[in-house]
Amino acid sequence: MTAGGVNVPLDILIKLLSSIEEPLWIHDCFGQLAWTSPRARQEDKVPELPSPLPKQPEPCGISGQPGFWLMGITGELGEWLLVQKANLPWRMAIFDAECLVANTCGWQELFGTERPRLEPVSERRVRLKAPFSGLAEARAAGVDDKVLIALRRMQPINLLSRDRFNAQIDELLLEESIDGGIIYLSLTHLEIINSAHGAERIDPLLERVAEAMSLQYRDALVCRPLGNAFALFFAGDEASLIMRANELCERLVMLMRLDGKPLPVTARVGISLAPQHARRAHRLMHLAELAMLHGGYDDIDVCGPLHVFSPGAHMQHLNDYRLTSDLREHLEELDLAFQPQFDLASGEAVGVEVLVRWDHPELGTIGPGRFIPLAEQYGLIGTVGARVMDTALSATRDLVTPNGKPLSVAINVSAQEFRDPGFPERVSEALARHGFLPERLELEITESSRVPDLDRVVERLTGLIERGVRLAIDDFGTGFASLLYVRDLRACRLKVDQRFVGSLDHDARDRAIVSHAISLADSLGMEVLAEGVETAEQERLLVEMGCHLVQGFRYARPKRLPELVEWLNRKPSIHPYP
């Protein structure tokens, strides 16, 4: 027989049950009397089984069957035993079968000379209580760490509280020197599932899932730290825990069924290891949760993302958190620069792109590639974007081109901002607040930004577009845009990324990409602007391909506002390309 994967020799089972000085009877699942205890034979009170015989129960046990216990021993064919106890007619229990360890020694070698006994746990449950004084003998007999974990489980079916979970892990780590780790699983999409089916149905399902996991993984300590999370401690190394985590994840998703139908959940998984990462349970739990939230690596095939805690990744997360906290407190330190854009046909400056930098008092200048993703991750991007737009519109309101025309201003906007229903109104308010002409404003969205609900976004932006605000696709060629994306965004301008422009004069493949981008834009009635132009040869090739709007160090470097004003006053121009 086996119990959750731990072999239980029948002779040890019989020895252990025989040692209990109370009358016990065991019937098998076919209703046949399988065994009677010495006290039962002495009293000659073998009862009859109920009729009809109960079906194989759920992991939480049999309800409404007075006088019968389910002994939690399952084999490959799913055997189970009913144990009746005469003097506890309304109590039932699930035995801690792992007390019957996987070796040839009997219970006396493991538990000493004191007899095991039955101990009430609640009104309807009891547990097998045995003194645990033979640890050294158990180790000498070859009992492995997984069985030792099972031996320490004082509540074999009920989930452990977080405090008890931590206490038992600490005992294993400090007293038994067991190597192991915590697997932390968090279910996703529960808010949507609760909305669809009701928490009154989902909460009991989660409780049944938790008890099922506790019953199945009897060589683990099991805890439910949060409503949507499960934590299990296993003995083993990193490879074995990753294998367990994959199995757990798949098992967990399989158990999440309602009315026989699977629920659309996945499990995010984090793993921490002892003693490599920590030697105390509360710290291991914290690190496993951090690994789940922030990740160490993503290349393991599981139901959802699986991450093993990494000290380096943890330090990066702490640095990100501190940097984000600084950003929240010091938005006024964001600094803008403006890079001029030119029309090669006239040789005149026609606009500027707004570039944002952060002058951190300790870390120096930080580029947007570092802090903008953090602002998106921590919900600050709307605040940062509003700050940039206000500052840019205020700074450039009165700027004109060298020939006296209003200077266009291009501002990069996060996909999160575009998807925000309140974004168009905020832009309108900023335009009104600064007296800025809508037709001078160009909103850029990078091609690598995913906008899954693009139709809805464009619908919200219609009012701004009709007022004259222009949309542009930035960094074209570097992301995920399809032709439908380019068409449906209603963009007026396509900006070819500098990584292609920079190698035009020596890479035929990049020349082909740029040429096709220009042809695509032309066929859709869009302007094309090439970023990062640095050489005369790049300029020549762009003009031959039909691109006349350019930006790059060949013409002007980014300038802060005072320098930009002075530069414009000098009426700068470049030689028109013939």
Helices and strands as residue ranges (DSSP letters): E 2-3, E 6-7, H 10-18, E 24-27, E 33-36, H 38-43, E 68-71, E 81-85, G 97-99, H 107-111, E 117-122, E 125-129, H 135-140, H 145-152, H 162-174, E 180-187, H 190-197, H 199-216, E 221-226, E 229-235, H 238-255, E 257-258, E 261-262, E 267-274, H 281-294, E 306-308, H 311-329, G 331-333, E 334-343, E 348-360, E 364-366, H 368-377, H 381-396, E 408-412, H 415-419, H 423-434, G 438-440, E 441-446, H 454-467, E 470-476, H 483-488, E 493-496, H 498-501, H 508-523, E 527-531, H 536-545, E 549-551, H 561-569
